[in-house]
Amino acid sequence: MIRKFRCGLTAMGLATVATAVTLTSLPASTAAAATPSRFGRIHANLLEHGPKAPLMIAAHRGQWRDAPENSLAAIGAAVEDGAEIVEIDVRPTRDGHLVLMHDETVDRTTDGTGRVADLTLAQIKALHLRQGLGGRQSAVTEHTVPTFEEAMRAVKGRALVNLDKGWPVRERMYEVLKSTGTVDHGLFKGAPTVEEAAAFMAKDPEILYMHIIDDATAGTPGTFPGRQPVAYEIVFDQPEDPQVAPATLEKIARHSRVWINSMWYGLAARYTDEASLRDENLGWQTLAGTYGANMIQTDNVEALDHWRDGGDLSRYGRQPGHRTVRVEGEDYAPGGEGVGYHDLDPNRCTVARPEEGVDICDLEGAIAVNWIRGGEWLKYRFEVKKAGLYQVSARVSSPYSPAGTVVLDWGTGTGTTAPIANTTSHDALTLQPLERRRLARGTHELVLRMPQDAYQNFNLDYLQLDLIGR
């Protein structure tokens, strides 16, 4: 069964393009023989570009929160978590093979070094991928770098694949798609001339192509001869940019889908994944409702899928009812220095409470306490409405190992010591367990202390307490 949710869209211009967006989540399992297959439905949805076209989710570099980016495991996890499209990055090796790698070098994402173009396939296959988004201090895993052919065989019949970085080797990618029977799975993309893109599409009617536009190429829509791109990837850093003018978006929507990226600032102004988690109108709702996005590339696949199915983002990640207490990092107790907090360095950013010393920063839309250092502390007061055993966690981020250590002081001056794990990026906010504690109903006070003798370099989005027992 296909689940549908029609969201209430605000008429902020472009009413003719996005008067309604049908948010659709495809079933995880293959449909019965009498109905179209999962991939058949995905492919049919891709070719639907009208105002009621179902919103499609693209997973940026796969589900890197569960497995290394651009790994076979990340591709599989993205599909399981609700993505109909998996974005991968394709580069050629020295001996002419195609592998999945975002950077020009293998340094960030593997335990090796060197440019992909200078290494043979055998040399790259001997490397192991690092956890998540990589980085020199992230853990090395058992996963290896996939070839493009391996990736297409793994995803066949399950999802579309957005082929990033690959336009220079499009002919070689096309040959792999033909040999694996997946030409209709690959979504080529680039920003070449219209003539070059049209010539490539003319090679095979099954070729799927998405054209990238920005400020300089905003006039491209409507100039393709014959067959049109199946989608346009629109990159804009200001709401006033010409590529997102209502007339331009309306022209695109006549023949193509609208793809917008929400991973970080500058891809779609400030409408990001993290901003969406604070308020849907700061991100995905506006992208769909105002700009007509019916394809969104995200780093938060599960959250976007939850919202697409009608889920309340303000409740995302919480237990139902009164079973979860969430305390934002910036909502520390009043009273100032030495009372509500202790901070050792001058303000580096002041997104909130600028008159105080705590560094409260904007992490691509998330409001978090940054620049945490040893010897600092934050005091929090909150209400527990139901007594019981709680899992106390923190949503944190850091590219370092160790990232930090915290002491949870419930009023005694000492408490449980908990490590903060590497999340592989300053922007990769992740909920990490700290301790389990039995709490009575009523007001509680918690001082989060960062020991002076421990390395500290992490960011805190919020604390979360989930009721797990009585």
PyMOL commands that set and color helices and strands:
alter all, ss='L'
color gray80, all
select helices_A, chain A and resi 38-46+72-80+116-118+121-125+148-155+167-180+183-185+194-201+215-217+242-244+246-253+273-278+280-282+284-289+301-308+313-315
alter helices_A, ss='H'
color red, helices_A
select strands_A, chain A and resi 3-6+22-25+56-59+85-92+98-100+160-164+186-190+208-213+231-234+257-261+295-298+324-328+341-342+360-363+366-369+377-384+388-398+404-409+415-420+425-439+442-449+459-469
alter strands_A, ss='S'
color yellow, strands_A
deselect
rebuild
show_as cartoon
